[in-house]
Structure formats: C-alpha cells, structure tokens
Amino acid sequence: MPADAAAPVGVFDSGVGGLSVLREIRQRLPHEALLYVADSAHVPYGEKTPDFIRQRCRAIASFLLDRGAKALVLACNTATAAGVAELRELYPEVPIVGMEPAVKPAARATRSGVVGVLATTGTLKSARFAALLDRFASDVRVITQPCPGLVERIEAGDLQGPVTRALLAGWVEPLLAQGCDTLILGCTHYPFIRPLLTELVPQDVQLVDTGAAVARRLEQLLASSGLLNHSQRQQPARFFSSGAPGRLAEVLPLLWGDEADVQVCPV
C-alpha cells in the first residue's frame, strides 16, 4: 500500500448537506479516513455569487490539503458548478470529485416524459446545469423548482416540521400537476428530507439523487491512483465548521448517525 494511501479524503459543503454524501462514502469505503468541512458561516451557497463560491472552494480545499487530504469531494452541486474546474486546474495531481444533479438517470427513468428538479437557485442558473439538460434531457420535459429557505430548515434539523412540510408541498404539488413522475433532489441537503417527500408524492414517483454515484466515482479515482486504503480498520471521521462548531455537533447524531467533536475551520 502506498504510504499516502492511509491519508484522509477531504469532503466539504456549504453546511450539513454534504453529510448525505459522506454517509454514502462511509458505506462504500468504510476504511477511508474522512475529513468534513461544513462552511456554515456562509450557508447557503445557492444564493451567493459564483466568484464568492470559488473563493470559498479555494480556501477550504487549501485547508483540507494542508491537513493531508489525498482527494477532495465537493459535496455540493452549487460549489461544483462554480468551482470544480478551477480546483482541478490548481491541483491537477489531486483526485477531485464533484456533484451534479442526476439529470441523466432521471431522463432514463421517467415514464411520463416529465422530470422535476428541486435545487438551489445557484445550481439552476449555472452553465453546468444547462449543459446537463442539453446533453441528457433533450427528449424529456424538465421543470425546475428553486427551493429558497429549504437548506436553512435542514441546517436547523427540521426534517419533518410543519414549516418544512408546507414549503415542500408548495413546490412539489405544481410539479405533480404537470405530470412529473421523476423528481431530482438537486442539492445534497435534500436527501435528508426524502422521508417527508415520500409522504407528499405518490408511490410511483421516483426520487433520484447522486450521493451513491459520487462514492463510486471516488472509489474509481482512488483505485486508479493507487490511493485506496486497504486497512481493515474503520477510521474515524473528523469534522470542522467555519461557523459555530456546536451547531454542527448538535445535528450530527440526526444527520450523520453519531456524535463527534467539531473543530473550528478558521479560513
């Protein structure tokens, strides 16, 4: 095993949403050490400018690499759209995995020919998302729905409350009325409200996200680079927040499934 294969994988998001991706990585690659940064001082990214998001991506990537990260995962659709190309130019030797809404699998899965997308404003406005539609959704109708305020509800741990339910119902009902039978969860925060969504949509409506695909892609890149950790011992995850560490620590049992100390990310 190469000496640096034991190094950790760095994962970051604007807040707690990337924990949904971190769970998929842990499930697929249980022996990898993980570093997670919640950029909670600047959540949500979806309403920020691309220039600001790129600056945050550079700062957090540097923070993670300084702590020995052997690979980076941008566990955020908006951050990927704004910043992944620049990070790949800055760090060509580092395996970097980004996120994008699951347009391709959703277009294949729809039976009605109508696909709905729940996402942040930043993701829906990005050139990367437009290119996805051009490439994979030319034969289906795609209805996009920005979801302002939903990330903040999930950050607060409100996954089932009346405010979250009312917000979701107001966004989903018009999509269903137009024949949507496949719904893309276009933000890494949104898998956490999948149980609530299943109460609001018919059973035959498929919910699609890309967390598992990101974990598979990370495994492929680590394997091709000789960086897979073949240790048989599960490594603990380490957590950092640019906001109040206590806020992240409070929701970790709910969203990660375990308690953990949270350190300050000072960048």
N, C-alpha and C positions, 0 to 999 in steps of 0.2 A: 504494500500500500504506500503510495507516495506520501512523503512527510506532511504535505499540506492537505491531504485528504481528510484529516481529522479537524481541519478548520471549520468554522461555522458558516452557515448560509445566512445572509442578511436579507430581511424582508421588511418592507415599510409601506405605510398607507397614511392618509391624512388623519386617521383616527383608529377606531377599533375594527373597521370593516375588514381590513386585511387579515384579521384573526380567522375569518372563514376560510381564507386561502391557507393560512398557517395550519389549520386543522387538517386540511387535505394533504399538505406536505408531511405533517407528522404521521398521518395514517399510511401514506405510501412509502415514506423514507424514515422509519422510526429511529434509525441510528444516527441521523444527522443532528449535529448541534445547531441550534437556531437562535438568531438574534432578531428581535422585532422592535421596530421604532414606530410608535404612534405619534404623528406630527399634530398632536391635539391642540397645540397653541394656534394652529392655522386651519382647523377643520371648519367647514368642509372645503375641499379643493374645487368642487363643482362650480362655485360662484367666483373663483379667483381668475386672474388673467393668466394666459399661457406663460408669459415672462416670469411672473411670480412663482408659478408652479415649477418651472425649470430651475429657478434659483434654489427652491427648496429641495428638489431632486439632487442637485449638485451637492448641497450641504449635507444631506442625510447620507448619500452614497459615500462621501468622503468620511463621514463619521463611522459608518459601518466598516469600510475598508481599513480604516485606522485601527479597528478592533479585530482585524484579521479575517474578515469575511472573504470566502473563496468564490462566492457567487452572490448575485443580487436578484431579488424578486420585487418588482414594482407591483404590489398587490392592490392596485388602484387603476381603474380604467382611465380616469381623468389624467393622472400622473403619467401613465403610459402614453396617452395621446400627445401630451405636451413635451415629455422629457426623455423618453426611452432612446430616441435616435441620438440625442446629444450625449447621453451617458455611454452609449456603445462607441461613439467616436472618442470620448475621453478615456475609456478603459477597454480598448479592443481585446485585451488578454483575459478579461473577466467574463465568465458566462453570465448573461443578463436575460432575465425572463420578464416579459410584460404581460399585461392583461388586455383583452379586447372583448366587447360584447359578443355573445355567441350567435352571431347572425347566420353563419354557415350551417351549424346543426339545426337551428330553428327553421331555416328555409327548407331544409330537408324533411323536418318533422311535420310541418303544417299540412293538414288535410284540407282546410278551408281556403288556403292561399292567403290568409291574413295573419300577420305576426305583429304582436305588440311589444314595445320596448319601454321598460321603466328604467330611467337613468338620470344622471345629473345633467344640468344644463351644459356644463363644460364638455362632457362626453358627447352629447348630441350635436353640439356645434362644431366638433373637431373635424378636421380634414381626414383624419384616420377613420372615423366612423363613416363619413361619406364614401370613402374608398371601399369600406367593407360592404356597404349597400350596393355600390356599383358592381362589385366583384361577385357577390354571392346571392343577392336578393333581387336580381333583375326580373325574375319570373313570379315574384310574390309581392303582395302589398304590405308595406311596413308602416305601422302607425307608431309614432314616437310620443312618449309622455314624460316630460320633465317632472321631477318629484321634489320641489323645494321644501325643505323642512324635514324630510324623512330621515336623512342622515343624522340630524340632531336628535330625533326621537330615539334612534337606535343607539347613538352615543350615550344617551341617558339611561339605557337599559329598558326602555319602554317598548317591548316587543308585542304586547297584546292589549295595551290600554285603549280606552275609548278614543283618545285623540289620534293615535296611530291608526286605529281601525277606520276612523272617519276619513282620514287623509287617503288611505289606500283605497277605500271603497269609492271615493270620488274620482280617483284616477283610473281604476280598473273597470268600472261599470261602462263608461263610454267605449272602451276597447272591446268589451264583450258585445256591446250593442252593435258594433260594426263587424262582428263575425270572427273576432280574434280567437284562435284555438291554441295558440302557442305564445308564451309570454317570456321574454328575455329579461332576466334580472341583471341589468347592465351596470351594477355597482356592487363592489364586494361587500358593502354593508347589507345588501338586500337578502342574501340567503338566510340571515338571522330572522327575517320575518316570513320565511317560507311557510311555517305552520299557520300563521294568520292568513296568508294568501290562499292556502288550500281551503280555508273556510269561506273565502269570498268568491271563489271561482268554481265552476262546475268541475266534476271529477275528470272529465275528458280534456280539460285544458292542461297542456304540458308547461311546466316551469323549467326554464333552462338557464344554467349559469356555467361558468368556465373554471371554477376552482380546481376540479379534478384534472382538467386538461393542463392547467398550469403546473400541477405537481408532476404529471407525466413528462411534460417538457423539461422541467428542471432535472428530473432523473436522467433523461436522454442526454442533456448537456453535460451533466456531471460525469456520466459514464464515458462519453466520448472524449472528455478531457482528463480521464484518469483520476477524477476527484471524488468518486463515490466513497463514502465511509463504510467500510466493511466490518467495522466493530460490531459486536453482538450486544453491546450495552447501550440502552437508550440514554441519550444526552438530555440534560435539562434545557429548556428554553429560557432565554434571558430577555427581559422586557425593559424598554425605555420609552419615555414620553417627553415631548417638548413642552407639554402643558403641566398640569398638576398630577404628579405621579399617583396620588391617592385616588383620583377619579378613575384612572385605568385599572388600578388594583381592585377597585370596588366591582367592576363589571367582568373581570377575568373569570371568576367562578361561573358566571352565567354564559359567557361567550366563548371561553377557552376550555372550561370544564375543570379548572383547578385554580387554586390560589398561587400567587407568586409575588415576589418583591418586584417593584418597579423603580428603576433608577431614572435620573434626570438626563435627558438628551439636551445638551446645552447649546446646540447650534441653531 
